[in-house]
Amino acid sequence: MGELPLDIDIQEPRWDQSTFLGRARHFFTVTDPRNLLLSGAQLEASRNIVQNYRAGVVTPGLTEDQLWRAKYVYDSAFHPDTGEKVVLIGRMSAQVPMNMTITSCMLTFYRQTPTVVFWQWVNQSFNAIVNYSNRSGDAPITGGQLGTAYVSATTGAVATALGLKSLTKHLPPLVGRFVPFAAVAAANCINIPLMRQRELQVGIPVTDEQGQRLGHSVAAAKQGIFQVVTSRICMAIPAMAIPPVIMDTLEKKDFLKRRPWLGAPLQVGLVGFCLVFATPLCCALFPQRSSIHVSRLEPELRAQIHEQNPSIEAVYYNKGL
């Protein structure tokens, strides 16, 4: 076998990102929980393969499939803009197991105020780590900004959950089961923009089609954050809307009445099944490398781009996850 050619574009995903199917295949790979089991040595080996290949050095005996595997292992553990290793529970491969546990607990322990507060706090603590770990761009964020975002999102989620809980006291039990979803949706609208407030202040890097950086745009940051909020809310719908309906029906049956201990594991299984599909499919709703028309950029940046290259009609940016 000859040496692997250097013209494989591993800057981009393996599958066509202009189609939903291509993006879905990409995110099924990125969110694969098995990536969490990889050792530090395996992650470093994958990073070396990717960085060497980008520098024009092919690891001896490397096949194309091994190169793509190394690329996806690298992408699963390292931030695309900063290159720093992402904390374990902040990686997209941790989304399914972590959300399966937390969501199941929110749906199970929704009746008592202390448990509502505790699990909403746990959920927002996890979300804060994920949102920071998967932010777009390489602009630093201060501890104060992180603290503000975290406290605001946690307060918003708890206030929404407790407010709706009190409003649904006299409604059918099934309605109360949807309170955690409403709280999560409200918190996403608070947490993500606040956790990424630095991007709303200074903008995120935008590039041309070849990846050459053209400047920073707040307009692109707003569009990217809106896309991420939409994806996160859609991601929560199957796991937080389908299991409550099924569990409400099952709990009325004699089978579960005689075996109440089966309720929790059954709910965990239902949530996990929904998340395995909802997580990658909802991440795939929008391209990771999104685009925005030059006419929608800030006047200064628009003028700068037209001066450099008048033929550019759209610029590209990493929307975050």
N, C-alpha and C positions, 0 to 999 in steps of 0.2 A: 504493500500500500504506500502511496505517495504521501508527502506531508500535506496537512490540511491547508487549503488556500486561505489567504488573509482578507478575502473580499466578503466574508460573512458579516452582515451588519448586526452585531449583538448590542448596539445602542438601542435598537428597537426590539419589541417582542417578536417571538418566533412566528406568531400568527397575525394575519391581516387585521390591523386595528381599526380599519374603516368600516368593518362589519361587526354586528353584535355577536355573532357566533365566534369570530376570531378573538374578540375581547373576552368572551366568556371562557374560551379554552385557556387564554392567558391567565385569567384570575382563578380558575380552578387549580392551576399550577401554583400560583402565588400564595393562595390561601390554604394550601395543602398542610394540615396539621402535622404531618410526618416530618416536616422541615424543622419542627421544634426539637426533635430528637437528635439532630445533628450536633456533633461535638464542636468545640472551638477550633480544633485542628482541621476538621472537615470544612468549616466555614473559611478558614484562612487559606486552605488549599484551593478552594473554589475562587476566592478573591484573587489569589496569585495567578490562576489560569486566565481569569477574565482580564486582569490588568496587563498581564504579559501579552495576551492576544491583541489587546487594544494598542499596545506599544509595538506590535509587529513581531512578537516572539511567540512561536508556536511550541507548546509543550510537546516533547517527543512522544509519538504514538497516540496523540489526542485525536479522537474521532469527532465528527460533527455533533452527534447525539450527546457525547460527553461534554462538549463545549456548551451546548444549550443547557444541559443539566447544571453545569457549573454557573452559568449566567443566572439561572433561576434560583439556585441556592444563594448566590451572591445578592440578588435582588431581594430575597426574602429576609435578609438579615442586616443589610446596609442601606442607609438613606441615599436615594438617588442623586441628591444635590450636594449634601455635605460629605458623603462617604463614610460617616461615622456609623459604628455598629449600634443597631437599635436594641433597646432593652427587651428582654425575652417576651414579656407580656404585651409589649407595644407593637410587636410584629404582626403583619396581616395573617400569618399562619396561626396566630394565637386567637384570632377572632372567634372561630367556631367553638373550641373547648371552653374559652373564658365566658363568652356570651351564653353558651348552653347552660353553664352553671349559674351565672348571675340572673339570667332571664327566668330560668326555672324557679329560682328562689323568690324573685319578685312576683311571679304568678302564683306561687304557692302560699307565700306569707303576705297577702295583701289585706287581710282583715284587721290586724292589730297595728295601731299607730307606731309603736316602737320598732316593729319589724319593717314597716313601710319606710320609715326614716333610715334605718340601718341599711337596707338593701338599695335604696336610692343613692345613699352616700357611697356605698361600694361601687355601684354602677358608674357614678360620675367620677369617682377616683380612677377607675379603669379607663373610662372615656378620655379623661384628661391626659393620661399617659399615651393612649393611642393617637389622639389628635396632635399632641406635641411631636410624637415620634414620626408621624406621617404628614407633617406640615409640608407645604410647598416652599421652595426656595431655600437660600442659605443664610437669610438674615437672622441675627441672634435675637432672642427674646429674653427679657430680664426676669429675675425671680419675682419681682413685684407684679409684672404682667401675668405671669403664670398663676400666682396666688389669686389675683383678682378674677381671672377666668374660672379658676377652680371653685372658688367660693360662690361666685355668681351662678354658675351652672348648677352646683349642688343645691343652693338655696332655691333656685327656680324649679328644679325637679321635685324637691321635697314639698314646696309650697303648692305646686300643681297637683301632686299626688294626694296631699292631705285635703286640699280644697275640693277636689273631685270626689274624694272618699266621703266627705261629709255631705256632699250634694246627692250622692247615690245611695245613701242609707235606706231610703224608702222606696228605691227602685228594685226591679228584679235582680237576683244575685248575679246573673250573667253580665249585667251592665257593669257591676263593680269589678268584674274580672278584667275589664278593659282600661281601668284607671292606670295601671303601670305603663301601658302603651302611650297613653296621652302624656304622662309625665316624661317618658323617654323622648317623645317627639318634641315637647316643649324645651327640654334640656338640650337637645341637639341644636335647636335654633339659637340657644344662648351660648353653649359651650364651644362649638366650633368657631364661630366668628371671634369670640373673645380669646380663645387659645391661639388663634392666628391673627390677632389684632395688629401685630407687627407688619404683616403683609398688607393690611388695609391702610397702614400709615406710609410705608415706603415702597409698596408694590412688590411684585414678584418678577423674576427674570423672564423676559420674552426673547424668543430667538426667531431666525428665519427658518426656512424649510430644511436647510443644511445644518442647523444647530448652532449657528453663529449668534452670540448674544447681541441684542440690539438695545437693550436698556431694561428699565423696571417699570411695571404698569400696575396701578391700583385698580384700574378697570378690569384687567385680567384677573387680579386677585379676587375681586367681588364675584366675577362669573364663576371662577373655580370653587370658591367657598359655597356659593349657591348650589352648584352641582354636587358637591360633597354632602351638604345638608340633605338634599333631596335623596341621594343614594342611601344615606344612613337611615332616614325615616322609612324609605321603602324596604330596606333590609330588615327592619324591625317588624314590619307588618305581618309576614307569614308566621314568624315565631311567637308573636304576641297576640295574634288575632285568631289563628286556627286552633292551637291547643286549648284556649279557654272554652271555645264552643264544644270541642270534643270532650274535655274533662267535665264540663257542666252536664253533658248528656250521660257520660259514664257514671258519674257520682250518684245518679238517680237509679242506677241499675243495682240489682241485688248482688251481682258479682263483686262490685267494688265496695258495696256497703259491708259485705262480709270480710273483705280484705282491704281495709283502709290503708294499710301500709304499702299497698301497691301504687297508691296515688302519686307519690313523689317520684319514684323511678319512672313511672309511665309518662309523667309530665316532662321529665328530663329527656327521655327518649324522643318524645314528640317535638320538643323544642330543638333538640340536636338534629333531627331529621330535616326540619324546616331550614335550619341555619346552614347545613351542608350545601344546600342549593341556593338559598336566598343570598348568602354572603357573596359568592363569586358573581352570580347573575346581576345583583344590584350594583356591585362595583363596576360591572361592564356596561351600565346604562350610558355612561359618557366615556369618551376616549381619555386615557391617562394623559396623553400628550394632546391636550385640547388646543383649539385655535380660536382666535378672535379677529374680526376684520379690523384693519388699520383705522378705518373711519370711526371706530368706537373707542379708540385709545385717547389718552390725554393730548391736548393740542401740541404741547412741547415735544412729546415723544413722536407724535404723528409727523410733525415737521422735520424732526431729526431723521426719521426713517425715510421720508420722501427725498430728503437731501442726499442721503447715502445711496438709496436705490429706489427710484420712483416706481419701479415695476412691482414692488412688493404689495400685495393686496391683503394678506393675512399673516399674522405672527402666531407663534406657538409657545405654550407654557405647560409646566407640570402642575396639574390641578390639585395634587395631593390625594389622600385617600380618606 
